[in-house]
Amino acid sequence: MPAISSNKPYRVGRSRTGLGLFATKPIKKGAKIVRYFGPLLDCRKKKDDAVENKYLFELNGRWTIDGSVRKNIARYINHACKPNAESDVNPRKRKVVIRAIKKIEPGEEINYDYGTDYFKAYLKPIGCKCDACEKKRKKKRAEARAERLRLKAKEEKKAERKALKKAEKLAARAREKRRQRLQEKPGNRSKVAKTKGARAYGVKANGRHLNGHGSFEVAERKPAAAKPGTLAKRALAKKVFVRPDTFATEAFAAAVDRGHQVSA
């Protein structure tokens, strides 16, 4: 790295693209920063025309500056699509001076536009790494990422709707099959409905639950035959007067039963 006088308003330092030139003092707009110099090459000479490197600065159709020499501090200035400096070319004097086109603060990197030919030949194939292009790439990456997320969310919603429709179709088919089975067996359907209604009311008769509105009826119980003397005993217990002929009838029935037992 070449030695730079402390009086100069710049220094060579590390940049995103390698080495770069940085301001060490405030540089006013329009101020001369550094001169781009090196051996002059005449393109009419085969020897000079055969020279090829990244530091060739073309002045006109004949003369070109070979800025690859180490003493050329301007060679460390990097390209920028939105630069803070520019190259001031004087073809007659065959000189190139780098001037500031805006105020440059200390610590800010100095850069200028290399031109369309150089950009297409050297920078475009590998991609420009200036701040402006980096911001563009970051913006494009962010937009691409957002687009991927949007498409992913859209696909997820589509799959969710599809799954929901499928579930609804399956549920509808299940309901239809169940309805058809119930229509094929109407007796079972009525029996199930009546049984459910009876269970809801909690009524039970003859081992079956009834709701009081069905076709089932409770079987009537016939009163048991009274034993001889039962009516007389009940009458005396309740103090109810019974006609004499009723007691005579019971006495006669009792005698007949005893007679049958003796004869047997």
C-alpha positions as CSV (number, residue, x, y, z in Angstrom):
1,M,0.0,0.0,0.0
2,P,1.5,3.3,-1.0
3,A,2.4,6.0,1.5
4,I,0.1,8.9,1.6
5,S,1.0,12.3,3.1
6,S,-1.0,13.4,6.2
7,N,-1.9,16.6,4.4
8,K,-4.0,14.7,1.8
9,P,-7.7,14.4,2.6
10,Y,-7.9,10.7,1.9
11,R,-6.5,7.3,2.9
12,V,-6.5,3.8,1.4
13,G,-8.6,1.3,3.4
14,R,-10.7,-1.9,3.2
15,S,-13.9,-1.7,1.2
16,R,-16.7,-4.0,0.2
17,T,-14.9,-4.8,-3.0
18,G,-11.4,-4.9,-1.6
19,L,-9.3,-1.7,-1.2
20,G,-10.9,1.7,-1.5
21,L,-10.2,5.4,-1.0
22,F,-11.8,7.0,2.0
23,A,-12.0,10.7,3.0
24,T,-10.1,11.7,6.2
25,K,-11.3,15.3,6.1
26,P,-14.4,17.1,4.8
27,I,-14.1,17.6,1.0
28,K,-16.2,20.4,-0.5
29,K,-18.2,20.0,-3.7
30,G,-16.1,20.7,-6.8
31,A,-12.8,20.3,-5.0
32,K,-10.0,18.5,-6.7
33,I,-9.3,15.2,-4.8
34,V,-6.6,13.3,-6.7
35,R,-5.1,13.0,-10.1
36,Y,-5.3,9.8,-12.1
37,F,-1.9,9.2,-13.8
38,G,0.4,6.6,-15.3
39,P,2.2,5.9,-18.6
40,L,0.6,7.1,-21.8
41,L,-0.2,4.3,-24.3
42,D,-0.5,5.0,-28.0
43,C,-3.0,2.7,-29.5
44,R,-1.4,3.1,-32.9
45,K,1.6,1.1,-31.6
46,K,1.1,-2.6,-31.5
47,K,3.1,-2.9,-28.2
48,D,0.9,-0.3,-26.4
49,D,-2.3,-1.6,-28.0
50,A,-1.5,-5.1,-26.7
51,V,-1.5,-3.9,-23.0
52,E,-4.6,-5.2,-21.2
53,N,-5.6,-4.6,-17.5
54,K,-8.4,-3.1,-15.4
55,Y,-6.7,0.3,-14.9
56,L,-6.7,1.6,-18.4
57,F,-8.3,5.0,-18.7
58,E,-9.1,6.0,-22.3
59,L,-8.6,9.7,-23.0
60,N,-9.6,9.6,-26.7
61,G,-9.4,7.3,-29.7
62,R,-5.5,7.3,-29.6
63,W,-4.3,8.0,-26.0
64,T,-4.9,5.8,-23.0
65,I,-3.5,6.2,-19.4
66,D,-2.2,3.0,-17.9
67,G,-3.0,3.5,-14.2
68,S,-1.8,0.2,-12.9
69,V,1.3,1.7,-11.4
70,R,1.4,1.6,-7.5
71,K,2.0,5.3,-7.2
72,N,-1.4,6.1,-8.8
73,I,-3.5,6.5,-5.7
74,A,-6.6,7.2,-7.8
75,R,-6.6,3.5,-8.9
76,Y,-8.0,2.6,-5.5
77,I,-11.2,4.6,-6.1
78,N,-14.0,2.2,-6.7
79,H,-17.0,2.4,-9.1
80,A,-20.4,3.5,-7.9
81,C,-23.7,3.9,-9.9
82,K,-24.5,6.9,-7.6
83,P,-21.1,8.4,-7.0
84,N,-19.9,11.3,-5.0
85,A,-17.1,12.2,-7.4
86,E,-16.4,12.3,-11.1
87,S,-13.5,12.1,-13.5
88,D,-12.5,15.4,-15.1
89,V,-10.8,14.6,-18.4
90,N,-8.6,17.0,-20.3
91,P,-7.6,15.3,-23.6
92,R,-5.3,18.2,-24.8
93,K,-3.2,18.0,-21.7
94,R,-3.7,14.3,-21.4
95,K,-4.7,14.5,-17.8
96,V,-7.5,13.1,-15.6
97,V,-8.5,14.7,-12.3
98,I,-11.0,13.2,-9.8
99,R,-13.3,16.0,-8.4
100,A,-16.1,15.9,-5.8
101,I,-19.6,16.4,-7.1
102,K,-21.0,16.7,-3.6
103,K,-19.8,17.3,-0.1
104,I,-17.9,14.2,1.2
105,E,-17.8,13.7,5.0
106,P,-14.8,12.1,6.8
107,G,-14.9,8.3,6.7
108,E,-17.1,8.2,3.6
109,E,-15.7,6.2,0.6
110,I,-14.8,8.2,-2.5
111,N,-16.2,6.7,-5.8
112,Y,-17.1,7.7,-9.3
113,D,-18.8,6.1,-12.4
114,Y,-16.3,4.1,-14.5
115,G,-18.5,4.3,-17.6
116,T,-20.7,2.0,-19.6
117,D,-18.0,0.1,-21.5
118,Y,-16.0,-0.8,-18.3
119,F,-19.3,-1.7,-16.5
120,K,-20.4,-4.1,-19.2
121,A,-16.9,-5.7,-19.6
122,Y,-15.9,-6.1,-15.9
123,L,-18.7,-5.3,-13.5
124,K,-21.9,-6.7,-15.0
125,P,-20.6,-10.3,-15.2
126,I,-19.8,-10.4,-11.5
127,G,-22.4,-7.9,-10.3
128,C,-21.8,-4.3,-9.2
129,K,-21.2,-4.1,-5.4
130,C,-21.8,-0.4,-4.9
131,D,-24.2,0.8,-2.2
132,A,-26.9,1.7,-4.7
133,C,-26.8,-1.7,-6.4
134,E,-26.6,-3.5,-3.0
135,K,-29.8,-1.6,-1.9
136,K,-31.5,-2.6,-5.1
137,R,-30.5,-6.3,-4.6
138,K,-31.7,-6.2,-1.0
139,K,-35.0,-4.7,-2.0
140,K,-35.4,-7.3,-4.8
141,R,-34.6,-10.1,-2.3
142,A,-37.1,-8.8,0.2
143,E,-39.8,-8.5,-2.5
144,A,-39.0,-12.1,-3.7
145,R,-39.2,-13.4,-0.1
146,A,-42.5,-11.6,0.5
147,E,-43.8,-13.0,-2.8
148,R,-42.8,-16.5,-1.8
149,L,-44.5,-16.1,1.6
150,R,-47.6,-14.8,-0.1
151,L,-47.7,-17.7,-2.5
152,K,-47.1,-20.1,0.3
153,A,-50.0,-18.6,2.4
154,K,-52.2,-18.7,-0.7
155,E,-51.4,-22.4,-1.3
156,E,-52.1,-23.2,2.4
157,K,-55.4,-21.4,2.3
158,K,-56.3,-23.3,-0.9
159,A,-55.4,-26.6,0.6
160,E,-57.4,-25.8,3.7
161,R,-60.5,-24.9,1.7
162,K,-60.0,-28.1,-0.3
163,A,-59.8,-30.2,2.8
164,L,-62.9,-28.5,4.3
165,K,-64.9,-29.1,1.1
166,K,-63.8,-32.8,1.2
167,A,-64.8,-33.1,4.8
168,E,-68.2,-31.5,4.1
169,K,-68.8,-33.9,1.2
170,L,-67.9,-36.9,3.3
171,A,-70.2,-35.7,6.1
172,A,-73.0,-35.2,3.5
173,R,-72.5,-38.7,2.1
174,A,-72.6,-40.2,5.6
175,R,-75.9,-38.4,6.4
176,E,-77.4,-39.5,3.1
177,K,-76.4,-43.2,3.8
178,R,-77.9,-43.0,7.3
179,R,-81.1,-41.5,5.9
180,Q,-81.4,-44.2,3.3
181,R,-80.9,-47.0,5.9
182,L,-83.6,-45.5,8.0
183,Q,-86.0,-45.3,5.0
184,E,-85.3,-48.9,4.1
185,K,-86.4,-50.0,7.7
186,P,-89.4,-47.9,8.7
187,G,-90.5,-50.3,11.5
188,N,-87.1,-50.0,13.2
189,R,-87.3,-46.2,12.8
190,S,-90.7,-45.9,14.5
191,K,-89.7,-48.4,17.2
192,V,-86.5,-46.4,17.9
193,A,-88.4,-43.1,18.0
194,K,-91.1,-44.5,20.4
195,T,-88.5,-46.1,22.6
196,K,-86.6,-42.9,22.8
197,G,-89.7,-40.9,23.7
198,A,-90.7,-43.4,26.4
199,R,-87.2,-43.3,27.9
200,A,-87.5,-39.5,28.0
201,Y,-90.6,-39.6,30.1
202,G,-89.4,-42.5,32.3
203,V,-92.7,-44.5,32.3
204,K,-92.5,-48.3,32.6
205,A,-95.3,-50.8,32.2
206,N,-95.1,-54.6,31.6
207,G,-91.3,-54.3,31.1
208,R,-91.5,-51.5,28.5
209,H,-91.1,-47.7,28.8
210,L,-94.0,-45.8,27.5
211,N,-94.5,-42.1,27.0
212,G,-98.3,-42.1,27.3
213,H,-98.9,-41.4,23.6
214,G,-97.9,-44.7,22.0
215,S,-99.9,-47.7,20.8
216,F,-98.9,-49.8,23.8
217,E,-101.4,-50.1,26.6
218,V,-101.0,-51.4,30.2
219,A,-102.7,-54.8,30.7
220,E,-105.7,-54.6,33.0
221,R,-105.4,-56.8,36.1
222,K,-108.5,-58.8,37.1
223,P,-109.4,-58.8,40.8
224,A,-108.8,-62.1,42.6
225,A,-111.8,-64.1,43.9
226,A,-112.6,-63.3,47.5
227,K,-112.3,-66.2,50.1
228,P,-115.4,-67.3,52.0
229,G,-116.1,-64.9,54.9
230,T,-113.9,-62.2,53.4
231,L,-116.8,-59.8,52.8
232,A,-118.2,-60.3,56.3
233,K,-114.8,-59.7,57.9
234,R,-114.2,-56.6,55.8
235,A,-117.7,-55.3,56.7
236,L,-117.1,-55.8,60.5
237,A,-113.6,-54.2,60.3
238,K,-115.0,-51.2,58.5
239,K,-118.3,-51.2,60.4
240,V,-120.3,-51.4,57.3
241,F,-123.7,-53.0,57.4
242,V,-124.3,-55.7,54.7
243,R,-127.6,-57.2,53.8
244,P,-128.4,-60.6,55.5
245,D,-128.8,-62.4,52.2
246,T,-125.2,-61.7,51.5
247,F,-124.0,-63.5,54.6
248,A,-126.5,-66.4,53.9
249,T,-125.0,-66.7,50.4
250,E,-121.5,-66.9,51.8
251,A,-122.6,-69.5,54.5
252,F,-124.2,-71.7,51.9
253,A,-121.1,-71.5,49.6
254,A,-118.9,-72.5,52.6
255,A,-121.1,-75.5,53.5
256,V,-121.1,-76.7,49.9
257,D,-117.3,-76.5,49.8
258,R,-117.0,-78.5,53.1
259,G,-119.4,-81.1,51.7
260,H,-117.3,-81.6,48.7
261,Q,-114.2,-82.0,50.8
262,V,-115.9,-84.7,53.0
263,S,-117.1,-86.7,50.0
264,A,-113.7,-86.6,48.5
